[in-house]
Amino acid sequence: MRNKIAEKAFTDINGVRQGMFIQSTGAERPVLLFVHGGMPEYFLTERHPTGLENDFTVVWWDQRGAGLSYQPGIPPEMMTAEQFMADTLSVTNYLRDRFGKEKIYLMAHSGGTFFGIQAAAQAPEMYHAYIGVAQMVHQLRSEVLAYQYLLESYRQAGDTRMVRRLVAAPVTMAGGTPPAYLALRDRAMHPVGVGTMHEMKSVVTGVIWPSLKSRQYTPGEKIRLWRGKFSTGASALWDEMLATDLTGRVTELALPVYFFHGIFDYTVSYRLARSYFDGLTAPRKGFYTFDRSAHSPVLEEPEKARRIMREDVLAAAGC
């Protein structure tokens, strides 16, 4: 197809070489920057294609310290929300210049929403719209809700071993997320359908194995993908996320805002995102519940996500 793009690109962003995958069926299409969460997820599109490249030039950016952009020894003071916001805006400008666009679309997922929505609030003139997928609000409160749900679920299932392990690692507003809970978190969430995807029951078969089989990353890049993940844990910004309540930091945005959220998501609380959305002020808003999804609605229900993007998001901007 004319002007089709399928590319792995690298550029210097604020002193760090950062990589991205670019997909499109036509270079003239609107640009959509995808900001990932705890680790890059482009490799998951091989099993769970989104189809977004048919309507957008989709840029799957690997943030500093992750995937294609992983480098050992990045100073901790360069791994802050402020730095990630600055990187987001710099990547945005790179894409605006490269594709000759006055504005692009910003879609952030999970941990990426923490600084993605702040970047959109800081520079709304760069974006047609902000799309928060599994939008974070106050992650410590979300973890408390998740812990309570998991404990009750395993009690009802009669899984005494998991109940004992959860009871031994309580999550509270005062005590935070103990290391024993974080080590258990994914293994507890996925079997009950509230983790990465509602139908994904194992991180090993659902995430690790697909990453190792991916055709998009070289063997060396796959090693760096997991070195980046192991070096940051849940997120490089985890402590900052736990301590921050976005309801008091970002109360209005001067651009259209859309939230996509899976009803089964406890990795990031659906309930908190819905409440936050209701209180946000923006010129145009849309909240979309994905009834068959947990944490990754764009991958779990791609046809619905693409329809919303085409019929609501693009149409509203006149693109």
C-alpha positions in Angstrom: 0.0 0.0 0.0 1.3 3.5 -0.9 3.2 5.2 1.9 2.7 2.3 4.3 5.0 2.6 7.3 6.4 -0.3 9.5 9.5 1.1 11.1 11.8 0.9 14.1 13.1 4.4 14.7 15.6 5.9 17.1 16.2 9.6 18.1 17.9 11.5 20.8 15.4 12.8 23.4 16.7 15.0 26.1 20.1 13.4 26.1 19.0 9.8 25.9 18.7 7.6 22.7 15.1 6.5 22.6 13.4 4.1 20.3 9.9 3.6 18.9 7.9 1.4 16.6 5.9 3.3 13.9 3.0 1.7 12.1 0.7 3.1 9.5 -1.1 2.2 6.3 -0.5 5.8 5.1 1.9 8.5 6.1 -0.8 11.1 5.7 -2.9 9.7 8.6 -3.2 11.6 11.9 -0.4 10.7 14.3 -1.2 8.8 17.6 1.6 8.7 20.2 1.1 5.7 22.5 2.7 6.0 25.9 3.1 2.6 27.6 2.7 1.7 31.3 5.0 -0.5 33.4 6.7 -1.9 30.3 6.5 -1.5 26.5 3.6 -3.6 25.1 4.0 -3.3 21.4 5.0 -6.9 21.2 1.5 -7.9 22.5 0.0 -6.5 19.3 1.4 -9.5 17.4 -1.2 -11.7 19.3 -3.7 -8.9 19.9 -3.6 -6.6 16.9 -5.3 -3.2 17.5 -5.9 -2.2 13.9 -5.2 1.4 14.9 -2.6 1.7 12.2 -5.5 1.7 9.6 -6.7 5.1 10.9 -3.6 6.6 12.4 0.2 6.6 12.2 0.7 4.9 15.5 3.9 5.5 17.4 4.7 3.0 20.1 7.3 4.8 22.1 9.7 2.9 24.4 10.3 5.4 27.3 13.7 6.0 28.8 14.9 3.0 30.8 12.5 0.6 28.9 12.7 -1.7 25.9 14.5 -0.1 22.9 15.4 2.9 25.1 16.9 0.9 28.0 20.4 2.0 29.1 22.0 0.8 32.3 23.1 3.4 34.8 20.5 6.2 34.1 20.8 8.4 37.3 17.7 8.1 39.5 17.3 11.9 39.3 16.6 11.5 35.6 13.7 9.0 36.2 11.0 11.4 37.6 7.6 12.3 36.5 8.9 15.7 35.4 11.5 14.1 33.2 9.0 11.7 31.7 6.6 14.6 30.9 9.5 16.5 29.3 10.3 13.4 27.2 6.7 13.1 26.2 6.6 16.7 25.0 9.9 16.2 23.2 8.8 13.1 21.4 5.6 14.9 20.5 7.6 17.7 18.9 9.8 15.2 17.0 6.7 13.6 15.6 5.0 16.9 14.7 8.2 17.9 12.8 8.7 14.6 11.1 5.1 14.2 9.9 4.3 17.9 9.4 1.4 17.9 11.9 0.4 20.9 13.9 -1.2 18.6 16.5 -1.2 14.9 17.2 -3.2 12.5 19.5 -1.9 11.4 22.8 -3.0 7.9 24.1 -1.5 6.8 27.4 -1.9 3.5 29.2 -1.7 2.6 32.9 1.5 4.0 34.4 1.9 6.1 31.3 -1.3 8.0 32.2 0.3 9.3 35.3 2.5 11.7 33.4 0.6 11.5 30.1 -2.3 13.5 31.4 0.0 16.0 33.1 1.9 16.5 29.9 -1.4 17.1 28.0 -2.5 19.6 30.7 0.9 21.4 30.4 0.8 21.7 26.6 -2.7 21.2 25.3 -1.9 23.1 22.1 0.1 20.1 20.9 -2.7 17.6 20.9 -6.1 17.1 19.3 -7.1 15.0 22.3 -5.9 13.0 25.3 -7.0 9.4 25.6 -6.4 7.8 29.0 -6.5 4.0 28.9 -6.8 2.6 32.4 -6.3 6.1 33.8 -4.4 6.3 37.1 -5.8 8.6 39.8 -4.3 7.8 43.2 -2.5 4.5 42.9 -2.1 3.7 46.6 -5.9 3.9 47.0 -6.3 1.7 43.9 -3.9 -0.8 45.4 -5.9 -0.9 48.6 -9.1 -1.6 46.6 -7.3 -4.3 44.6 -5.9 -6.0 47.7 -9.4 -6.1 49.3 -10.9 -7.5 46.1 -8.2 -10.2 45.8 -8.5 -11.2 49.5 -12.2 -11.6 49.2 -12.0 -13.5 45.9 -9.5 -16.0 47.2 -11.5 -16.5 50.4 -14.6 -17.2 48.4 -12.6 -19.6 46.2 -11.3 -21.5 49.3 -7.7 -20.9 48.3 -6.3 -20.8 51.8 -2.7 -20.7 50.6 -3.2 -17.5 48.7 -5.3 -16.0 51.5 -2.4 -16.7 53.9 0.1 -15.0 51.6 -2.2 -11.9 51.1 -2.9 -11.6 54.8 0.8 -11.7 55.5 1.3 -8.7 53.2 -1.5 -6.2 53.8 -1.9 -3.1 51.7 -3.1 0.0 53.6 -3.2 3.7 53.1 -0.8 4.0 56.1 1.5 1.1 55.3 1.6 1.3 51.5 2.5 -1.7 49.3 4.9 -4.0 51.0 7.5 -5.9 48.9 5.8 -9.2 49.6 2.6 -7.9 48.1 4.3 -6.5 45.0 6.0 -9.9 44.5 2.6 -11.6 44.7 0.5 -9.0 42.9 0.5 -10.3 39.3 0.3 -13.9 40.3 -2.8 -13.1 42.4 -4.5 -10.8 39.9 -4.3 -12.9 36.7 -6.1 -16.1 37.8 -9.1 -14.1 38.9 -9.2 -12.1 35.7 -8.3 -8.6 36.9 -4.8 -8.3 35.6 -3.3 -7.5 32.2 -6.3 -9.0 30.4 -9.6 -10.5 31.6 -8.9 -13.8 29.8 -5.2 -13.9 30.5 -4.6 -16.2 33.5 -0.8 -16.3 33.5 1.8 -13.6 33.1 4.3 -16.3 31.9 2.1 -17.5 29.0 0.4 -14.2 28.4 3.3 -11.7 28.6 6.7 -13.3 29.0 6.5 -15.9 26.4 5.0 -13.6 23.7 7.8 -11.1 24.4 10.5 -13.8 23.9 8.8 -14.9 20.6 8.3 -11.4 19.3 9.6 -10.8 15.8 9.9 -7.0 16.5 12.7 -7.1 19.0 16.2 -8.5 18.3 17.6 -11.0 20.8 19.6 -8.3 22.4 16.7 -5.9 22.5 14.6 -8.6 24.3 17.2 -8.9 27.0 17.1 -5.1 27.4 13.3 -5.2 27.5 13.4 -7.4 30.6 16.4 -5.8 32.1 14.5 -2.5 32.0 11.4 -4.2 33.6 13.4 -5.9 36.4 15.3 -2.7 37.2 12.1 -0.6 37.7 9.6 -3.1 39.0 6.0 -2.0 38.7 7.2 1.4 37.5 10.2 3.6 37.7 7.8 6.2 39.2 6.0 3.8 41.6 6.7 5.7 44.8 5.7 9.0 43.2 2.5 7.4 41.8 1.6 6.0 45.2 2.0 9.4 46.9 0.2 11.5 44.3 -3.5 12.1 44.0 -4.2 13.5 40.5 -7.6 14.7 41.5 -5.8 17.6 43.2 -3.1 18.1 40.6 -5.0 18.0 37.3 -8.5 19.3 37.6 -9.1 20.6 34.1 -7.7 20.2 30.6 -8.0 22.6 27.7 -8.5 19.8 25.1 -10.9 16.9 24.6 -10.4 14.0 27.1 -11.5 10.4 26.7 -11.1 7.6 29.1 -11.2 3.9 28.1 -11.5 1.5 31.0 -12.1 -2.3 31.4 -14.8 -3.1 33.9 -12.7 -5.9 35.4 -9.6 -3.8 35.9 -8.1 -3.8 39.4 -4.5 -3.1 38.2 -5.8 0.5 38.0 -9.1 1.1 39.6 -12.1 1.5 37.3 -14.1 3.1 40.1 -11.5 5.7 40.9 -11.1 6.5 37.2 -14.8 7.0 36.7 -15.1 9.3 39.7 -12.0 11.3 38.5 -13.4 11.7 35.0 -16.8 13.0 36.4 -15.0 15.8 38.2 -12.6 16.8 35.3 -13.4 19.9 33.4 -12.7 19.8 29.6 -14.2 21.1 26.4 -15.3 17.6 25.4 -15.3 14.4 27.4 -16.1 10.8 26.9 -15.9 7.8 29.3 -16.1 4.3 27.7 -16.6 1.1 29.7 -15.2 -2.0 28.1 -17.4 -4.8 29.4 -15.1 -7.7 28.4 -11.8 -6.2 29.5 -9.6 -5.8 32.5 -6.4 -3.7 32.2 -5.9 -3.6 28.4 -9.1 -2.7 26.6 -7.4 -1.6 23.4 -5.9 -5.1 23.1 -8.8 -7.0 24.5 -11.7 -5.3 22.6 -9.8 -3.7 19.6 -12.8 -3.4 17.3 -14.7 -1.4 19.9 -11.7 0.8 20.7 -11.0 1.4 17.0 -14.7 2.3 16.4 -14.6 4.9 19.3 -11.4 6.3 18.0 -12.8 6.7 14.5 -16.4 7.7 15.1 -15.9 9.8 18.3 -12.4 11.0 18.7 -11.4 11.6 15.1 -14.8 12.9 14.1 -14.8 15.4 16.9 -11.5 16.8 15.8 -12.6 16.9 12.1 -9.7 14.7 11.1 
